[in-house]
Amino acid sequence: MKRIKIFKIVSILIILMTSLSVVQALGLFDSNTFLAEDGKISLQNWNSQEEEIVKLDGEWDFYPNELITPSPNEDVFKNYERIHKSINVPEEWDRYIAETPTPYGVGTYRLRITVPEEDRYGIKLNTIRNANKVYINGKELGSAGVPSKSKEEYRFDFKKYVVIEESKDEQFEIVILVANKEYARGGIVTSIQFGKADQILASKSIGQFIEAFLITGYLLFSFIYITTYFRLKKNTMHELYFSLFCLFQGLYVSTANERWIYLLFPSISPSIQVKIQMVAISLAVLFFLLFVYHFFNTNINKKIVAILCTILSFQVFALGILSPIMDLFQYLPFQLIQLIVTSTLGVSYIYIFVIFKKAFIQKTDESGYILIVLRSFTSYGILLCCELLFEVEIGSPSLVLFLIMAMSLSLLMSHRSQQAFHRVEELSEELLVYDRLKDEFLAKTSHELGTPLHGIINLSQSLMEGMEGPLKKQQQESIILINTVGKRLASLVKDFLFVSKIKQGETQVAPKPINIHLVEEVLAEMVYIMPPIQPVQLINDIPSDLPLVYVDEQKLKQVFFNLTYNAIKFTKHGTITISAKIVDEEMHISVQDTGSGIEKEHLDFIFSTFYQVKSSKSGESTGLGLGLSITKQIVEDSGGRIWVTSEIGKGSCFIFTIPLANEQQLLEQDEMERNELSEQVISTRIKELEKQALHPILPKKVTGTKPYTILVIDDKPSNLKVLITVIQSLDYSVIAVGSGQEALELLESEKVDLVILDLMMPNMTGYEVCKTIRQDYDIVELPVIILTAAGQLSDLVISFQL
């Protein structure tokens, strides 16, 4: 409601400003108490403090068809009494200069002023068509162009200027020589202003300041919007067109009224100034039309816009490019060129007005802004018509109105941007809610899927192992496929859970000093899962003398696995090299491949959750796009950074950093290991005592009915008891021992057909026992089954390599 009142008040102020400007320009209520009569005006009763500036309107002496140069020592006008006339100023001289009215010719104006006191006085000459020279008390003080009867010597100019001179015997004689050979109206067509020198100079300075303010305003708008357009790279053409409109409107203002372009570049000729003015206003209207078309893109006739833009573009081409080459002003009358330009601009302004009116009629929340734009635009058109029809001097008010319109349009664009921003905020809040619901759904779904998946994997595993009896070949293949797919789904569920924990900030790391060479275990796993026909070589190029790093061991393995697996997917042939070096107290680790590379537009998003790039093998996106996002989170949680460099056709290089273990962390780790060792010794001793109390002394042998003997090795008596019971139920003979050393000694004296070996045992691990057995027996002579509860793929790979 408050905003509507503001819009109404501004609209009323615009109407009042327009009305006052028209009234002042037309002089409808002009109470000028000083009027010239018979070429004289008395200002003896003039109070310069109350009425600072006087308009020298009224009857001037006029000498048609003559350019009379006055003399300070004699009255040369006595010789021209036969042609003397009285002429009203301001008014065109058409009916005074010849019997048949014409705007073209030459003439001399003269006015004698009686001033109240001796002082320095000044006059401000505004619009005089179309070349003039001014004399004060017989002295030449200024000119605009070269007034001359000779067409060769004649030079037009339309600049406004001020002259200053001291009075002489309280008299002030003004003589103005005027010539016009091309404009439709000739003579002094606007009032000449008179006053004290400082008053006239102050008036001129104020006018220049106002126009400088207007020019600066337009250029500022242009700079703001054009930089915003290119900096934000927004697809909003109306902002670009608005900035260009403001730029050329500012250029046009610099050629009007006080003509700042002449003040800044006095060497520019008047004819070039006219061309600049016409080109600037044509381009301003062209870009303004395009702005309105793109901003109010409803109910607009595209054909009309296209036709107007074509005409304006040709007009700019003719004035800006053809005219300097072939000088159109020599082939076409200036009046005709002015008429064409004015008509084109007038039609364009009318259609722009129609667009504004249609936009206002729609009654949206933008109607208040459009109302101010419509008012100011209409008012500007009214003032412009007054200038053209009545040849009056409107001055700055019309330009101020146009600036108000530009400011209103700027506020309208800001309002629309603000509305769009609020809408984006609302949508963002909705998306955040949906994202939270999605995360909750993924977390709950992952938990719900985990239980049946583990059941599928375990049941299929038991079928594969023949727990339910022998299977046919096709059944075995189907069960293996079910088990493989189940494990793949379980891996995806695990990734989903990790992502949901990342979103909820529940990820936990347990860093400790570790050796970076654990990558060897990951590479061993990768060799196992890589297709045997894939010509890709994994290279471990990590130096052996690197210090320990401070990171979660399992998380680092996952990072290595994700990056290496990702490189395998995008590398058809070549190498994948893992290297590391110390840079600025950090470990810089890189995984570099010779694959297809990643396009530049993907690099900024490749670590985003669910973002995927097509694989070099299938040409399609594979996986769910979780691996790299999880990797990034792990690295950042560990206090590091990760980035990627890539070149199409040559490969990619993923580099991440992890902190080195400092001295304090190493000391803490040593202390922790000593404590764990002490606890382990105590625990082992307790277990031995319990074992002696609860279990028979090993080795233990149970004879079965079948002719096969199985050797069971495990350091936990409970596990041995379970295995003895199972094997005994199958009618096999079983020998149970509690350590690897006992097993090796027993093999020297007993014939064994199968060894079941626990992987993790004290003193001598399962790896070492198996490796020793293989020195005397091959896999056919004595098969070995290794048991482990860790579930690490690397354990499986190393076991098969023994």
C-alpha positions as a printed Julia matrix, in Angstrom:
802×3 Matrix{Float64}:
  0.0     0.0     0.0
  2.83    2.36    0.89
  4.56    1.57   -2.42
  1.37    2.43   -4.39
  1.22    5.84   -2.7
  4.84    6.5    -3.62
  4.15    5.58   -7.26
  1.14    7.95   -7.35
  3.1    10.81   -5.78
  5.98   10.38   -8.25
  3.5    10.28  -11.16
  1.88   13.51   -9.98
  5.29   15.18   -9.62
  6.19   14.13  -13.17
  2.95   15.64  -14.49
  3.55   18.88  -12.58
  7.15   19.07  -13.79
  6.02   18.57  -17.38
  3.27   21.17  -17.11
  5.58   23.75  -15.57
  8.2    23.12  -18.26
  5.65   23.59  -21.05
  4.21   26.72  -19.48
  7.67   28.19  -18.92
  8.87   27.3   -22.42
  5.81   28.76  -24.14
  5.8    31.8   -21.87
  2.08   31.47  -21.15
  2.32   33.16  -17.76
  5.55   35.01  -18.31
  5.53   38.17  -16.19
  8.55   39.74  -17.86
  8.38   43.42  -16.83
 11.16   44.45  -19.18
 10.34   44.36  -22.88
 12.28   45.91  -25.7
 10.58   48.59  -27.82
 11.99   49.98  -31.06
 15.31   48.32  -30.46
 15.77   49.69  -26.93
 15.2    48.37  -23.42
 15.61   50.22  -20.14
 16.75   48.28  -17.1
 17.19   51.28  -14.78
 14.55   49.89  -12.44
 16.0    46.39  -12.59
 16.92   44.91   -9.21
 19.55   42.3    -9.98
 19.21   40.8    -6.51
 15.5    39.97   -6.88
 15.42   39.18  -10.58
 18.85   37.9   -11.41
 18.45   37.26  -15.13
 16.36   39.17  -17.66
 15.12   37.85  -20.98
 15.82   40.33  -23.74
 12.47   39.77  -25.44
 10.53   42.31  -27.49
 11.23   44.5   -30.53
 14.8    44.52  -31.76
 16.21   46.53  -34.64
 16.62   44.29  -37.67
 18.53   44.86  -40.88
 17.6    42.09  -43.36
 20.04   40.77  -45.96
 22.93   42.69  -44.44
 25.73   41.7   -42.09
 26.68   45.02  -40.47
 29.87   45.18  -38.49
 29.48   47.85  -35.75
 32.14   50.33  -34.73
 32.87   51.44  -31.18
 33.52   55.02  -32.37
 30.62   55.75  -34.75
 27.05   54.72  -35.48
 27.34   52.77  -38.73
 23.64   51.85  -38.67
 22.67   55.34  -39.92
 23.7    54.2   -43.35
 21.13   51.37  -43.3
 18.02   53.24  -42.11
 16.25   52.52  -45.42
 16.15   48.76  -44.68
 15.61   49.05  -40.94
 12.79   46.98  -39.48
 11.56   45.97  -36.06
 11.46   42.26  -35.34
 10.12   40.32  -32.38
 12.63   38.22  -30.47
 12.35   35.31  -30.04
 10.75   34.53  -33.4
 11.83   33.12  -36.73
 12.65   35.79  -39.29
 10.85   34.24  -42.28
  8.41   37.12  -42.9
 10.95   39.84  -42.13
 13.84   38.85  -44.34
 12.08   39.03  -47.7
  8.71   39.78  -49.3
  8.2    36.08  -49.81
  8.74   34.42  -46.41
 11.84   32.27  -46.31
 14.07   30.95  -43.54
 17.21   31.32  -45.61
 19.31   34.47  -45.72
 21.33   36.85  -43.55
 20.47   39.69  -41.2
 21.69   41.88  -38.37
 20.0    42.24  -34.98
 20.59   45.25  -32.73
 19.47   46.09  -29.2
 20.52   48.98  -26.96
 20.24   48.48  -23.22
 20.26   51.1   -20.52
 21.66   49.55  -17.34
 21.22   50.86  -13.76
 24.92   51.11  -13.02
 28.34   50.66  -14.5
 29.37   47.03  -14.14
 30.38   43.89  -16.0
 27.4    42.31  -17.69
 26.94   39.18  -19.68
 24.55   37.65  -22.16
 23.84   34.0   -22.82
 23.08   33.17  -26.45
 20.98   30.03  -26.86
 19.43   28.84  -30.12
 20.25   31.11  -33.06
 19.76   29.61  -36.52
 22.22   28.8   -37.79
 25.45   30.83  -37.59
 26.05   34.02  -35.63
 28.57   36.54  -34.41
 28.01   38.9   -31.48
 29.37   42.4   -30.8
 29.08   44.3   -27.5
 29.64   48.06  -27.65
 31.33   47.62  -31.01
 33.7    44.83  -29.92
 33.48   41.29  -31.31
 33.21   38.92  -28.33
 32.01   35.59  -29.66
 30.64   33.56  -32.54
 29.08   30.27  -33.49
 30.1    29.3   -37.0
 30.79   31.87  -39.7
 27.83   34.04  -40.79
 28.41   35.13  -44.38
 26.53   35.93  -47.55
 28.99   33.76  -49.46
 28.1    30.08  -49.48
 31.79   29.19  -49.63
 32.66   31.2   -46.52
 29.5    30.3   -44.58
 29.89   27.76  -41.75
 27.0    26.79  -39.51
 27.25   26.05  -35.81
 24.61   25.65  -33.12
 26.61   25.98  -29.96
 25.43   28.04  -27.0
 27.86   30.45  -25.44
 28.27   33.38  -23.05
 29.95   36.75  -23.61
 30.99   39.23  -20.9
 31.64   42.96  -21.27
 31.6    46.17  -19.2
 28.92   48.77  -19.81
 29.86   52.15  -21.24
 28.1    55.22  -19.89
 25.42   52.89  -18.53
 24.8    51.73  -22.1
 25.11   48.24  -23.49
 24.77   47.79  -27.24
 24.27   44.25  -28.57
 24.7    43.53  -32.28
 24.25   39.99  -33.59
 25.06   38.99  -37.16
 23.02   35.93  -38.21
 23.02   33.72  -41.31
 21.04   30.59  -42.19
 21.35   28.56  -45.38
 20.01   25.1   -44.46
 17.7    25.07  -41.44
 13.91   25.26  -41.74
 13.72   28.16  -39.3
 16.1    31.09  -39.18
 16.96   33.91  -36.81
 16.93   34.21  -33.02
 14.32   31.61  -32.06
 14.92   31.45  -28.28
 15.28   34.17  -25.68
 18.67   35.77  -25.05
 19.42   36.08  -21.36
 21.03   39.17  -19.76
 22.42   39.76  -16.29
 25.39   40.55  -14.17
 28.51   38.7   -15.3
 28.68   36.43  -12.26
 24.95   35.65  -12.56
 25.2    34.64  -16.2
 28.3    32.54  -15.58
 26.61   30.86  -12.6
 23.55   30.09  -14.76
 25.74   28.55  -17.43
 27.68   26.54  -14.82
 24.45   25.21  -13.33
 23.24   24.13  -16.77
 26.55   22.41  -17.47
 26.49   20.73  -14.07
 22.96   19.4   -14.59
 23.86   17.97  -17.97
 27.11   16.54  -16.63
 25.05   14.88  -13.9
 22.67   13.45  -16.51
 25.51   12.2   -18.69
 27.24   10.64  -15.68
 23.98    8.99  -14.63
 23.5     7.38  -18.02
 27.12    6.24  -18.24
 26.95    4.86  -14.69
 23.84    2.86  -15.55
 25.57    1.61  -18.68
 28.69    0.58  -16.78
 26.75   -1.18  -14.01
 24.57   -3.23  -16.33
 27.18   -4.1   -18.92
 29.66   -5.27  -16.25
 26.89   -7.21  -14.52
 25.96   -8.85  -17.81
 29.5    -9.97  -18.67
 30.63  -10.73  -15.1
 27.68  -12.95  -14.25
 27.31  -14.24  -17.81
 23.59  -14.19  -17.43
 21.39  -15.01  -20.37
 19.44  -11.74  -20.03
 19.76   -9.77  -23.24
 17.57   -6.95  -21.93
 20.34   -5.93  -19.5
 22.86   -5.73  -22.34
 20.48   -3.66  -24.49
 19.63   -1.4   -21.55
 23.32   -0.72  -20.9
 23.88    0.11  -24.58
 20.8     2.35  -24.6
 22.14    4.28  -21.59
 25.56    4.57  -23.23
 24.25    6.14  -26.44
 21.64    8.21  -24.63
 24.47    9.68  -22.57
 26.36   10.39  -25.8
 23.27   12.08  -27.24
 22.85   14.27  -24.14
 26.46   15.37  -24.53
 25.55   16.82  -27.96
 22.43   18.69  -26.73
 21.91   21.99  -24.91
 25.26   22.77  -23.24
 27.02   20.43  -25.69
 29.61   18.84  -23.45
 31.08   17.03  -26.42
 32.18   20.43  -27.81
 33.6    21.45  -24.43
 35.61   18.23  -24.21
 36.56   18.06  -27.89
 36.51   21.6   -29.3
 38.21   20.45  -32.5
 35.15   18.48  -33.61
 33.42   20.36  -36.4
 29.7    21.24  -36.11
 28.77   18.98  -39.03
 30.41   16.01  -37.32
 28.62   16.95  -34.09
 25.3    16.83  -35.92
 26.12   13.39  -37.33
 27.2    12.14  -33.89
 23.95   13.46  -32.44
 21.81   11.74  -35.08
 23.73    8.46  -34.85
 23.65    8.52  -31.03
 19.89    9.15  -30.79
 19.21    6.51  -33.48
 21.3     3.91  -31.65
 19.72    4.89  -28.32
 16.23    4.35  -29.75
 17.32    1.11  -31.46
 18.68   -0.43  -28.28
 15.8     0.97  -26.25
 13.37   -0.76  -28.6
 15.32   -4.02  -28.32
 15.4    -3.67  -24.54
 11.63   -3.16  -24.36
 11.07   -6.08  -26.74
 13.16   -8.5   -24.63
 11.98   -7.2   -21.27
  8.24   -7.02  -22.04
  8.17  -10.06  -24.31
  4.39  -10.46  -24.29
  1.89   -9.11  -26.83
  4.64   -7.66  -29.02
  4.52   -7.89  -32.8
  7.89   -9.3   -33.81
  7.49   -8.17  -37.42
  7.0    -4.53  -36.45
 10.02   -4.67  -34.14
 12.11   -6.28  -36.89
 11.07   -3.61  -39.43
 11.79   -0.72  -37.05
 15.16   -2.21  -36.07
 16.07   -2.64  -39.73
 15.16    0.98  -40.54
 17.06    2.31  -37.53
 20.09    0.14  -38.34
 20.12    1.41  -41.95
 19.76    4.94  -40.64
 22.79    4.47  -38.38
 24.71    2.89  -41.27
 23.87    5.8   -43.59
 24.71    8.51  -41.06
 27.67    6.85  -39.4
 29.39    5.06  -42.28
 28.09    6.32  -45.64
 27.95    9.98  -44.65
 31.68   10.32  -43.82
 32.51    8.61  -47.13
 30.17   10.39  -49.53
 28.88   13.3   -47.35
 25.11   12.91  -47.55
 24.64   16.58  -46.64
 25.93   17.54  -50.09
 23.41   15.3   -51.9
 20.38   15.63  -49.63
 19.05   18.79  -47.99
 19.67   18.96  -44.28
 15.96   19.58  -43.74
 15.07   16.31  -45.55
 17.62   14.29  -43.54
 16.3    15.81  -40.33
 12.72   14.99  -41.35
 13.6    11.34  -42.11
 15.45   10.89  -38.83
 12.73   12.59  -36.81
  9.97   10.52  -38.47
 11.78    7.24  -37.86
 12.42    8.09  -34.23
  8.82    9.28  -33.81
  7.34    6.03  -35.12
  9.68    4.01  -32.9
  8.74    6.07  -29.84
  5.04    5.6   -30.57
  5.43    1.82  -30.76
  7.49    1.79  -27.56
  4.7     3.79  -25.93
  2.2     1.14  -27.11
  4.34   -1.62  -25.57
  4.51    0.24  -22.26
  0.77    0.75  -22.27
  0.1    -2.96  -22.93
  2.45   -3.9   -20.11
  0.68   -1.5   -17.75
 -2.79   -2.79  -18.65
 -1.81   -6.3   -17.52
 -1.99   -5.08  -13.88
  0.85   -7.09  -12.38
  2.97   -6.26   -9.34
  5.2    -4.33  -11.77
  2.41   -1.92  -12.76
  3.58    0.8   -10.35
  7.02    0.94  -11.92
  5.55    0.8   -15.41
  3.21    3.69  -14.48
  6.19    5.94  -13.66
  7.97    4.81  -16.84
  4.84    5.52  -18.89
  4.33    8.96  -17.31
  7.94   10.04  -17.75
  8.1     8.64  -21.28
  4.87   10.41  -22.26
  6.0    13.65  -20.63
  9.32   13.44  -22.46
  7.41   13.02  -25.73
  5.25   16.05  -24.97
  8.27   18.24  -24.24
 10.01   16.96  -27.36
  6.97   17.86  -29.48
  6.95   21.34  -27.96
 10.6    21.82  -28.91
  9.97   20.66  -32.49
  6.62   22.39  -33.12
  7.14   25.7   -31.33
 10.94   25.94  -31.52
 11.15   26.62  -27.8
 13.97   25.9   -25.41
 12.91   23.19  -22.95
 16.44   22.51  -21.77
 17.22   20.1   -18.98
 13.71   19.12  -17.79
 13.13   16.85  -20.77
 16.46   15.13  -20.23
 15.75   14.82  -16.51
 12.43   13.13  -17.32
 14.19   10.69  -19.59
 16.7     9.93  -16.82
 13.78    9.38  -14.42
 12.38    6.9   -16.91
 15.74    5.11  -17.13
 15.97    5.0   -13.33
 12.42    3.63  -13.14
 13.3     0.93  -15.64
 16.38    0.13  -13.59
 14.24   -0.17  -10.45
 11.8    -2.34  -12.39
 14.62   -4.67  -13.44
 15.87   -4.75   -9.86
 12.33   -5.55   -8.67
 12.07   -8.38  -11.17
 15.5    -9.69  -10.16
 14.48   -9.47   -6.5
 11.29  -11.39   -7.22
 13.32  -14.01   -9.08
 15.76  -14.17   -6.15
 12.93  -14.7    -3.66
 11.52  -17.4    -5.91
 14.93  -19.05   -6.09
 15.17  -18.87   -2.29
 11.77  -20.55   -1.96
 12.74  -23.23   -4.44
 16.07  -23.68   -2.65
 14.27  -24.22    0.63
 11.97  -26.74   -1.04
 14.95  -28.47   -2.6
 16.69  -28.61    0.78
 13.6   -30.28    2.23
 13.45  -32.73   -0.65
 17.18  -33.35   -0.34
 16.79  -34.1     3.36
 13.88  -36.45    2.61
 16.0   -38.1    -0.08
 18.87  -38.61    2.36
 16.51  -40.08    4.93
 15.03  -42.33    2.29
 18.47  -43.5     1.14
 19.59  -44.14    4.71
 16.45  -46.08    5.65
 16.39  -47.96    2.35
 20.06  -48.88    2.7
 19.47  -50.26    6.19
 16.39  -52.17    5.04
 18.21  -53.58    2.01
 21.28  -54.6     4.02
 19.61  -57.45    5.95
 18.04  -59.33    2.99
 21.18  -58.78    0.9
 23.37  -60.38    3.55
 20.9   -63.26    3.66
 21.1   -63.68   -0.13
 24.91  -63.53   -0.08
 25.27  -66.01    2.8
 22.7   -68.48    1.43
 24.17  -68.35   -2.06
 27.62  -68.78   -0.55
 26.5   -71.9     1.35
 24.98  -73.31   -1.84
 28.24  -72.61   -3.68
 30.13  -74.51   -0.97
 27.79  -77.51   -1.35
 26.23  -77.29    2.1
 22.87  -78.39    0.59
 24.37  -81.01   -1.64
 26.07  -81.05   -5.06
 24.8   -78.72   -7.82
 24.69  -79.08  -11.56
 27.02  -76.91  -13.65
 24.26  -74.54  -14.8
 22.98  -74.25  -11.22
 26.49  -73.44  -10.02
 26.83  -70.68  -12.61
 23.47  -69.19  -11.59
 24.37  -69.3    -7.89
 27.74  -67.68   -8.58
 25.97  -64.93  -10.55
 23.47  -64.4    -7.71
 26.32  -64.18   -5.2
 28.29  -61.72   -7.37
 25.28  -59.49   -7.98
 24.43  -59.62   -4.28
 27.93  -58.47   -3.32
 27.71  -55.67   -5.88
 24.41  -54.51   -4.4
 25.87  -54.77   -0.89
 28.76  -52.56   -2.02
 26.3   -49.97   -3.38
 24.31  -50.08   -0.14
 27.55  -49.51    1.78
 28.28  -46.46   -0.41
 24.77  -45.13    0.16
 25.21  -45.46    3.89
 28.53  -43.65    3.76
 27.01  -40.81    1.7
 24.13  -40.46    4.14
 26.63  -40.3     7.01
 28.54  -37.59    5.14
 25.36  -35.54    4.74
 24.54  -35.95    8.43
 28.12  -35.2     9.5
 28.5   -38.59   11.16
 31.64  -39.75    9.42
 34.36  -40.77   11.82
 38.03  -41.28   11.22
 40.58  -42.99   13.44
 43.89  -41.63   12.22
 47.2   -43.09   13.22
 50.73  -43.13   11.79
 50.8   -45.67    8.96
 53.08  -46.63    6.12
 51.96  -45.43    2.69
 53.01  -48.76    1.18
 49.71  -50.31    2.2
 48.81  -49.35   -1.38
 50.45  -52.66   -2.36
 47.53  -54.53   -0.83
 45.06  -52.41   -2.83
 46.97  -53.01   -6.05
 46.95  -56.74   -5.35
 43.17  -56.59   -5.05
 42.9   -54.59   -8.27
 44.97  -57.12  -10.2
 42.57  -59.81   -9.03
 39.38  -57.97  -10.13
 40.76  -56.56  -13.4
 39.73  -58.4   -16.59
 42.64  -60.62  -17.62
 42.45  -59.43  -21.25
 42.64  -55.73  -20.38
 46.07  -54.38  -21.47
 46.49  -52.02  -18.52
 49.51  -52.14  -16.24
 49.35  -51.0   -12.61
 52.62  -49.36  -11.53
 53.61  -48.63   -7.93
 56.11  -45.79   -8.16
 56.08  -44.82   -4.46
 59.61  -44.48   -3.01
 60.51  -46.87   -0.22
 61.96  -44.25    2.14
 58.89  -42.06    2.66
 57.9   -41.14    6.23
 54.68  -42.26    7.89
 51.44  -40.41    7.28
 48.71  -39.64    9.79
 45.43  -41.0     8.46
 42.77  -43.63    8.98
 44.19  -46.83    7.46
 40.91  -48.26    6.13
 39.82  -44.88    4.77
 43.12  -44.46    2.93
 42.71  -47.91    1.4
 39.26  -46.88    0.22
 40.69  -43.72   -1.38
 43.32  -45.75   -3.22
 40.73  -48.3    -4.29
 38.26  -45.67   -5.58
 40.85  -43.69   -7.54
 42.49  -46.79   -9.03
 39.16  -48.39   -9.9
 38.05  -45.12  -11.49
 41.25  -45.01  -13.57
 40.71  -48.61  -14.73
 37.2   -47.73  -15.94
 38.49  -44.93  -18.15
 41.67  -46.54  -19.45
 41.46  -48.95  -22.39
 45.2   -49.6   -22.51
 48.4   -48.17  -21.12
 49.44  -47.63  -17.52
 48.05  -46.49  -14.2
 50.83  -45.12  -12.02
 50.64  -44.37   -8.3
 53.38  -42.09   -7.01
 54.06  -39.99   -3.93
 56.38  -37.2    -2.79
 56.8   -34.74    0.07
 55.74  -31.14   -0.66
 55.58  -28.5     2.08
 55.3   -30.96    4.98
 52.52  -32.86    3.22
 52.41  -36.13    1.33
 51.29  -35.51   -2.25
 49.96  -38.74   -3.76
 48.96  -38.98   -7.41
 47.08  -41.59   -9.41
 47.85  -41.0   -13.08
 46.4   -42.9   -16.02
 46.84  -42.88  -19.79
 43.11  -43.08  -20.47
 40.7   -40.99  -22.48
 40.91  -37.91  -20.25
 38.14  -35.73  -18.86
 36.6   -32.8   -20.69
 37.14  -29.41  -19.08
 33.44  -28.76  -18.41
 33.33  -31.85  -16.14
 36.31  -30.96  -13.96
 34.41  -28.54  -11.68
 31.67  -31.1   -10.96
 33.47  -34.44  -10.98
 33.66  -34.64   -7.17
 29.93  -33.93   -6.77
 27.67  -36.66   -5.46
 25.97  -38.7    -8.23
 27.86  -36.83  -10.97
 29.02  -39.16  -13.75
 31.22  -39.03  -16.83
 30.92  -41.52  -19.67
 33.33  -44.45  -19.55
 35.93  -44.87  -22.3
 35.01  -48.52  -22.64
 31.24  -48.49  -22.94
 30.67  -44.87  -23.87
 28.06  -44.73  -21.09
 27.98  -43.56  -17.5
 28.71  -46.41  -15.1
 28.13  -46.71  -11.38
 26.25  -44.14   -9.34
 28.79  -41.33   -9.21
 29.59  -41.87   -5.53
 33.22  -42.99   -5.58
 34.91  -39.64   -6.17
 32.57  -37.72   -3.86
 33.3   -40.23   -1.07
 37.01  -39.96   -1.83
 36.89  -36.17   -1.59
 35.08  -36.33    1.75
 37.58  -38.81    3.19
 40.55  -36.74    2.05
 39.1   -33.52    3.47
 38.14  -35.22    6.75
 41.75  -36.33    6.98
 42.97  -32.75    6.64
 43.98  -32.94    2.97
 42.94  -31.66   -0.44
 42.18  -33.33   -3.76
 42.17  -32.04   -7.32
 42.44  -33.32  -10.86
 44.23  -32.35  -14.04
 43.31  -33.88  -17.35
 43.98  -33.67  -21.07
 41.69  -35.26  -23.63
 43.34  -38.23  -25.29
 46.31  -38.27  -22.91
 44.8   -39.16  -19.54
 44.04  -37.78  -16.11
 45.93  -37.29  -12.88
 44.19  -37.23   -9.5
 46.33  -35.7    -6.75
 45.48  -35.66   -3.07
 47.36  -34.64    0.04
 47.49  -36.14    3.51
 49.38  -34.84    6.53
 52.61  -36.41    7.7
 52.76  -37.95   11.15
 54.55  -35.58   13.51
 56.86  -36.55   16.35
 54.16  -36.31   19.0
 51.83  -38.59   17.03
 54.62  -41.12   16.54
 55.38  -41.14   20.28
 51.69  -41.62   21.09
 51.5   -44.51   18.63
 54.56  -46.21   20.19
 53.04  -45.88   23.64
 49.73  -47.27   22.39
 51.45  -50.26   20.76
 53.36  -51.02   23.98
 50.15  -50.93   25.98
 48.41  -53.14   23.44
 51.34  -55.59   23.54
 51.17  -55.76   27.34
 47.42  -56.32   27.2
 47.92  -58.95   24.51
 50.52  -60.82   26.62
 48.22  -60.78   29.62
 45.25  -61.83   27.53
 47.23  -64.65   25.91
 48.33  -65.91   29.3
 44.77  -65.86   30.59
 43.56  -67.69   27.5
 46.25  -70.33   27.92
 45.18  -70.9    31.5
 41.53  -71.09   30.44
 42.45  -73.41   27.62
 44.29  -75.72   29.97
 41.34  -75.73   32.32
 38.56  -76.14   29.79
 40.09  -77.92   26.81
 42.23  -80.98   26.3
 45.87  -80.61   25.58
 46.67  -80.35   21.88
 47.43  -81.89   19.55
 44.24  -83.95   19.55
 43.45  -86.74   17.13
 40.0   -88.22   16.39
 39.82  -91.21   14.04
 36.99  -91.47   11.52
 35.68  -94.29    9.29
 36.68  -92.63    5.99
 40.28  -93.02    4.74
 41.11  -89.26    4.77
 42.81  -87.2     7.43
 42.27  -83.44    7.84
 44.68  -81.25    9.8
 43.01  -78.29   11.56
 45.2   -75.36   12.77
 43.75  -72.56   14.93
 44.94  -70.8    18.05
 41.39  -70.58   19.47
 40.21  -73.81   21.13
 36.56  -72.84   20.59
 37.09  -72.71   16.85
 38.97  -76.02   16.96
 36.09  -77.63   18.82
 33.58  -76.49   16.17
 35.79  -77.71   13.33
 36.46  -81.09   15.02
 32.72  -81.58   15.54
 31.86  -80.74   11.91
 34.63  -82.93   10.42
 33.89  -85.77   12.8
 30.24  -85.69   11.71
 31.47  -86.3     8.16
 33.35  -89.45    9.31
 36.79  -88.03    8.47
 39.81  -88.4    10.71
 40.85  -85.05   12.22
 44.0   -83.82   13.92
 43.77  -80.49   15.79
 46.75  -78.32   16.7
 46.98  -74.82   18.26
 49.91  -73.26   16.37
 51.66  -73.25   13.04
 54.89  -74.64   14.47
 53.05  -77.65   15.91
 51.42  -78.26   12.53
 54.72  -78.24   10.67
 56.21  -80.68   13.16
 53.18  -82.97   12.89
 53.36  -83.02    9.07
 56.79  -84.64    9.32
 55.32  -87.67   11.12
 51.68  -87.86    9.97
 50.1   -88.33    6.55
 47.55  -85.53    6.0
 45.15  -85.17    3.02
 43.84  -81.63    3.68
 44.9   -78.66    5.84
 42.38  -76.13    7.26
 44.41  -73.15    8.43
 43.47  -70.02   10.4
 45.0   -66.91    8.85
 45.52  -64.72   11.91
 47.61  -66.55   14.51
 50.3   -65.31   16.91
 54.03  -66.02   16.38
 53.53  -67.68   12.98
 50.72  -66.42   10.75
 48.69  -68.53    8.37
 50.56  -66.97    5.44
 53.87  -68.15    6.83
 52.57  -71.66    7.6
 51.11  -72.03    4.09
 54.28  -70.72    2.49
 56.36  -73.28    4.45
 54.0   -76.14    3.51
 54.28  -75.19   -0.16
 58.03  -75.66    0.0
 57.46  -79.42    0.54
 54.01  -80.03   -0.94
 52.31  -78.63   -4.01
 48.62  -77.81   -4.18
 47.69  -81.26   -5.56
 49.65  -83.19   -2.93
 48.3   -81.2     0.0
 45.42  -78.7    -0.51
 45.2   -75.87    2.03
 42.0   -74.05    2.99
 42.64  -70.7     4.73
 39.97  -69.35    7.1
 39.64  -65.68    8.12
 36.95  -63.5     9.67
 38.39  -60.21    8.32
 36.68  -60.47    4.93
 39.43  -58.49    3.16
 39.78  -59.06   -0.56
 43.51  -58.56   -0.19
 43.64  -61.63    2.12
 42.01  -63.68   -0.62
 44.39  -62.37   -3.28
 47.55  -63.0    -1.22
 46.33  -66.47   -0.26
 45.97  -67.5    -3.89
 49.41  -66.12   -4.63
 51.09  -68.42   -2.06
